[in-house]
Amino acid sequence: MKTLPFWWEEAEPAHGERQFDSRKFAVVIVGSGYAGLSAAITLAEAGMADVAVVDAMRIGEGASSRNGGQIGSGAKFSLEQAARRFGMQRAREILDDYDQAMPFMLKRAATLADDFDLNLSGSVSGAHSFKDLKAFHAYRDGLAPEKRKTVEVLDAQAMQKVLKTDIYRGALVKHDTGSIHPAKYVRALANRARALGVRIFTGFRYLGTSRGAGRFEIRVQDVQTGGEVKLSAEKLLMAANGYVGPEAPWLRHRTIPVQSYMIATEPLPFDQLEELMPLNRVAGDTKHILYYFRRSPDGRRILFGGRARFQTSTAEQSAVGLRRFMLHTFPSLEKAKLTHSWFGNVCFAYDFCSHVGRMADGIAYVSCCNGGGISMMTYLGHRAAEMMLGVPGHDRGIVNSHFPRIYFYNGHPWFLPAVGSYYRFLDRSARLFDRAG
Ligand SMILES: Cc1cc2nc3c(=O)[nH]c(=O)nc-3n(C[C@H](O)[C@H](O)[C@H](O)COP(=O)(O)OP(=O)(O)OC[C@H]3O[C@@H](n4cnc5c(N)ncnc54)[C@H](O)[C@@H]3O)c2cc1C
């Protein structure tokens, strides 16, 4: 079993430029994932020259080339919950941002020259309890008539035609979502950015910045040699999500990095997998410690993900738990061998909302995918770029929304094992007292 992402077999992250021939830029963006690259594309499309993206790893080597590739969008809170935090007007705009994310991503995707296995055959979300199934019905009933047509709620028996497992009480099927090859997508974004004149430098870690003469004086370190390089830029954007380090304490006090894990099986008979997950729809569920799974783009493997352990684990350790979860879902995969196991960092905010704005020193940020950010971070990179360009009307929704600090927290999530135990308790008790009707 390889401890590398399955996706890298076809699209291993590549290095960008390794030498700075110029040190003066209009904009420097830290982070070459979906958020950073999408911001760079919007800036360059608006005619801005001298945009540089800097990453400590290779292009997209963070979460953007390691994820499950399930696309879709949606907030992890209701309008009422958001209104209590942000006020009704902002709350409505924030939910509108979540609705805009997927259409925006598809629009941006249409401008990319490279293929990335986009498949819009839909998604299935398994209801862990009858209460969750009821919530699915309420969700569907609350949708506008046009949107309602794209969504179905199925009981456990009817669900078998879209997902063959006994572990759920039913499911919500969304027909307008689907999947991509995440590493090919980030590569395609990078190629689009470069075609627009964006420079991408990799193997350089951002260390910090100071302000002088209206510009940011930025220190980066060559990860290989340890040598420092000084850059200068009019604007600076942090797009580091779950990889943000001590160099950005303001962000670290507001963001919780969490490891998310995945495994891939060996190639299996196509017909067997077509029976388990017809049409290559993607799947997830409503548990606090959720499973998310799909087939590979060629339909021959199962890729299974989840938070196997709420503590730092190796890919070998997490593979054991994930395999158990996979067999719980699909017992017929008993004999399937694993070929890959890997993990990456996602990033949560205390309020489970994504955030875009500026810190007190003027550095812009886009942060907190809260577990799922292929479409959201693509969209929010664009919104961050609009903010930096001063596009009229940019100050709405997620842009400049209050970003709460987490007290007694310095960036090391010491509380995660306790949160994991609590979530496991909630998931178990949800089934213990679960009654239909
Ligand atoms: C295993 C896994 C499964 C997932 N599954 C899904 C899914 O199915 N669907 C979905 O929508 N989302 C999923 N996600 C989440 C999704 O991958 C992320 O939301 C998204 O990739 C975030 O993009 P980003 O650009 O914000 O951050 P990233 O892609 O993580 O990029 C951040 C970059 O910042 C760089 N960086 C950080 N600090 C510095 C520094 N000081 N100097 C230089 N560079 C720095 C890092 O090297 C990194 O490359 C998953 C994530 C994981 C890990």
The ligand as an SDF file (V2000), in Angstrom:
LIG
                    3D

 53 58  0  0  0  0  0  0  0  0999 V2000
   -8.6930   13.9990    2.6200 C   0  0  0  0  0  0  0  0  0  0  0  0
   -9.5290   15.1890    2.2360 C   0  0  0  0  0  0  0  0  0  0  0  0
  -10.7580   14.9860    1.6160 C   0  0  0  0  0  0  0  0  0  0  0  0
  -11.5330   16.0750    1.2310 C   0  0  0  0  0  0  0  0  0  0  0  0
  -12.6580   15.8540    0.4930 N   0  0  0  0  0  0  0  0  0  0  0  0
  -13.3410   16.9080   -0.0280 C   0  0  0  0  0  0  0  0  0  0  0  0
  -14.4070   16.6900   -0.9120 C   0  0  0  0  0  0  0  0  0  0  0  0
  -14.7210   15.5670   -1.2850 O   0  0  0  0  0  0  0  0  0  0  0  0
  -15.0930   17.7790   -1.3480 N   0  0  0  0  0  0  0  0  0  0  0  0
  -14.7420   19.0640   -0.9900 C   0  0  0  0  0  0  0  0  0  0  0  0
  -15.4020   20.0220   -1.4350 O   0  0  0  0  0  0  0  0  0  0  0  0
  -13.6740   19.2870   -0.1900 N   0  0  0  0  0  0  0  0  0  0  0  0
  -12.9630   18.2640    0.2920 C   0  0  0  0  0  0  0  0  0  0  0  0
  -11.8710   18.4860    1.0680 N   0  0  0  0  0  0  0  0  0  0  0  0
  -11.4990   19.8770    1.3730 C   0  0  0  0  0  0  0  0  0  0  0  0
  -10.7840   20.5710    0.2000 C   0  0  0  0  0  0  0  0  0  0  0  0
   -9.7170   19.7890   -0.2350 O   0  0  0  0  0  0  0  0  0  0  0  0
  -10.2740   21.9380    0.6730 C   0  0  0  0  0  0  0  0  0  0  0  0
  -11.3730   22.6760    1.1400 O   0  0  0  0  0  0  0  0  0  0  0  0
   -9.5960   22.7600   -0.3980 C   0  0  0  0  0  0  0  0  0  0  0  0
   -8.6410   22.0120   -1.0890 O   0  0  0  0  0  0  0  0  0  0  0  0
   -8.9370   23.9700    0.2400 C   0  0  0  0  0  0  0  0  0  0  0  0
   -8.2490   24.6970   -0.7380 O   0  0  0  0  0  0  0  0  0  0  0  0
   -7.2980   25.8670   -0.2850 P   0  0  0  0  0  0  0  0  0  0  0  0
   -6.7180   26.4760   -1.4970 O   0  0  0  0  0  0  0  0  0  0  0  0
   -8.0380   26.7900    0.6300 O   0  0  0  0  0  0  0  0  0  0  0  0
   -6.1990   25.1750    0.6370 O   0  0  0  0  0  0  0  0  0  0  0  0
   -5.0430   24.1130    0.2950 P   0  0  0  0  0  0  0  0  0  0  0  0
   -5.2930   23.3870   -0.9650 O   0  0  0  0  0  0  0  0  0  0  0  0
   -4.7970   23.3170    1.5130 O   0  0  0  0  0  0  0  0  0  0  0  0
   -3.7860   25.0610   -0.0030 O   0  0  0  0  0  0  0  0  0  0  0  0
   -3.1210   25.7800    1.0110 C   0  0  0  0  0  0  0  0  0  0  0  0
   -1.6860   25.9410    0.5560 C   0  0  0  0  0  0  0  0  0  0  0  0
   -1.0520   26.9300    1.3840 O   0  0  0  0  0  0  0  0  0  0  0  0
    0.3190   26.5840    1.4580 C   0  0  0  0  0  0  0  0  0  0  0  0
    0.9020   27.2710    2.6210 N   0  0  0  0  0  0  0  0  0  0  0  0
    0.4340   27.3070    3.8800 C   0  0  0  0  0  0  0  0  0  0  0  0
    1.2460   28.0690    4.6540 N   0  0  0  0  0  0  0  0  0  0  0  0
    2.2530   28.5030    3.8470 C   0  0  0  0  0  0  0  0  0  0  0  0
    3.4000   29.3190    4.0580 C   0  0  0  0  0  0  0  0  0  0  0  0
    3.7180   29.8420    5.2600 N   0  0  0  0  0  0  0  0  0  0  0  0
    4.2190   29.5780    3.0090 N   0  0  0  0  0  0  0  0  0  0  0  0
    3.9340   29.0760    1.7780 C   0  0  0  0  0  0  0  0  0  0  0  0
    2.8700   28.2820    1.5240 N   0  0  0  0  0  0  0  0  0  0  0  0
    2.0390   28.0030    2.5460 C   0  0  0  0  0  0  0  0  0  0  0  0
    0.3060   25.0640    1.6260 C   0  0  0  0  0  0  0  0  0  0  0  0
    1.5600   24.5120    1.2660 O   0  0  0  0  0  0  0  0  0  0  0  0
   -0.8420   24.6660    0.7030 C   0  0  0  0  0  0  0  0  0  0  0  0
   -0.3720   24.2560   -0.5730 O   0  0  0  0  0  0  0  0  0  0  0  0
  -11.0890   17.4160    1.5130 C   0  0  0  0  0  0  0  0  0  0  0  0
   -9.8620   17.6150    2.1370 C   0  0  0  0  0  0  0  0  0  0  0  0
   -9.0830   16.5180    2.5070 C   0  0  0  0  0  0  0  0  0  0  0  0
   -7.7570   16.7700    3.1590 C   0  0  0  0  0  0  0  0  0  0  0  0
  1  2  1  0
  2  3  1  0
  2 52  2  0
  3  4  2  0
  4  5  1  0
  4 50  1  0
  5  6  2  0
  6  7  1  0
  6 13  1  0
  7  8  2  0
  7  9  1  0
  9 10  1  0
 10 11  2  0
 10 12  1  0
 12 13  2  0
 13 14  1  0
 14 15  1  0
 14 50  1  0
 15 16  1  0
 16 17  1  0
 16 18  1  0
 18 19  1  0
 18 20  1  0
 20 21  1  0
 20 22  1  0
 22 23  1  0
 23 24  1  0
 24 25  2  0
 24 26  1  0
 24 27  1  0
 27 28  1  0
 28 29  2  0
 28 30  1  0
 28 31  1  0
 31 32  1  0
 32 33  1  0
 33 34  1  0
 33 48  1  0
 34 35  1  0
 35 36  1  0
 35 46  1  0
 36 37  1  0
 36 45  1  0
 37 38  2  0
 38 39  1  0
 39 40  1  0
 39 45  2  0
 40 41  1  0
 40 42  2  0
 42 43  1  0
 43 44  2  0
 44 45  1  0
 46 47  1  0
 46 48  1  0
 48 49  1  0
 50 51  2  0
 51 52  1  0
 52 53  1  0
M  END
$$$$
